[in-house]
Amino acid sequence: MQQMKRWQAGAATARKCAPRLLRAMRAQGWPALTGLDDEHLALLEAEIFKNTGGAVSWTKCLPGWVDDLRLYDRVKPRPRREQSADVCRKPGHGGGAFPADDCPECALESRPRREGASRVDTAALIDLLHSKRRGTDRPNL
């Protein structure tokens, strides 16, 4: 407890809370402190200090924070799944979330495109509609 990065307990606080922390860790299924690497030590520290907002005296709050340690199964790091080589890696296409042959963005890109101008000349279209209403074949130009 005296070696934590975010806050270091004094000797008296560490003596008082260390047995409490070990009991809480055992009860919540955490691995033994001797077997924890730096990543797990940082995780344990983050769990202890997760709700520190508004605390005036961390020394007085620490026993409650230790008692409130969550189950290790809920906070342990999940193994990262390796991405296979056959995923779509194009920028903006889901970040490798889709198989290369089933990427919705690639499907949109590969669909046939319309030839010619894609924008409608709104003024000419309105003029054509008015000319048909008047009964003339040619719009006013």
N, C-alpha and C positions, 0 to 999 in steps of 0.2 A: 504494500500500500504506500510505502514511502518512495517507491520507484515509478509511480504512475506518471504519465506525461501531462495530463490535463490539470491534475491537482495532486500534491503530495501531502499525505497525512503525516502529522508529527509522531514521535515515538509513542506517546501515551495513547493517541487515537488508534494507531496501528496495532498496538497490543490489545486494545479493547475490541477492535472490529475484525481482526484477522481470524480468530476462531469462528466468529459469526459468519464471515465470508466463506470459510471452508465448509461449514455446515450447510449454508445456502447452496453452494456449488454442488455438494454431494446430493442434496435433496432434489435439485433441479436437473441432475444428470450431466453436469459439466465435467469435462476431463480434469484430472488432477493438475494442479499448478505446475508441477515439475515437468509435465509433458506438454505444456503449452508453448507454441512458437510465438513469434512476434505478432503475427496476424491474429491469433486467438487471444493473446494478451490485450491487444488493441480492442478486439471485440468485447472482451470482458469489461474493460474500462468504459467503453461506450455504453454498455448495458447498465453499469452502475450509475453513470452520470447522465442518463438519458432524460431525466426530468428534473433539471436543476433550476429551472426558471423560477424566480421569486425567492430562492433560498437566501436567507441572510447569513446564517452560519452553517457552512458545509460540514463542519465538525459535528454539529448536533444533528444534521440531516443524514449523515453517512450511514448510521445503523439502519435507518428506515429504507434507504436506497439499497443497501445490501440485502435486507430481508425481502425486498421487492424484485429480486433477480428473476428474470423469466426463464422458462424451460430452455435448455440448450438446443433441443430439437427444433424450436421455433426460430432461433437466431443463428444457428450454425451456418457457415458459408456453404452454399450449394455448389456442387461441382459444375464447372463450365462445360457445356457440351461443345464438342469440336464441330466446326462447320465442314461439311464435305465439299469437295472441289466442284461439285455440280450444282451450285447455287448461283443465282443471279447476283452479280456483284456490281452492277451498274449503279452510279450515284442516283439517289432518289427512288430506287426500286425496292425499298423495304430493308435495306441493310443486310442482305443475305438471308432474309427470312423465307424466301420462296425458292423452290427448286428451279433450275434454269429452264426447264421445259414447261413450267407452269406459273410463270411470273405474269401477273395481270398487266403490269406496265409494259412489258415486252409485247404482250398480245395486242395492246392498244397501238403500239408503235408499228407492228407488222400488218395491221389491217389495211385493206386497199384505201388509198386516198382519192379524193375527188379531183378530177382534172380541171384546170382553168381557175378562174377567180373564185375564191371561197366566200368573198363578201358580197352581199346583196346590195345593189344600188337602190337604196330606199326611195330616193326622189323619183327615179325612173319607174319603179314599181308602182308608186302612188299615182303617178301621171298615167301609167297604163291602165290602172283600175278606173280612174276618172274618165278616161277616153272610152272605155267599154260601157260605162254607165251612160255616157252621152250618145252612144251608138256609133261613134267613129272608130275606125280601125287604127288610126295613127294618133299617137299622143301629141300634145302641144309641145313643140320644140322651140 
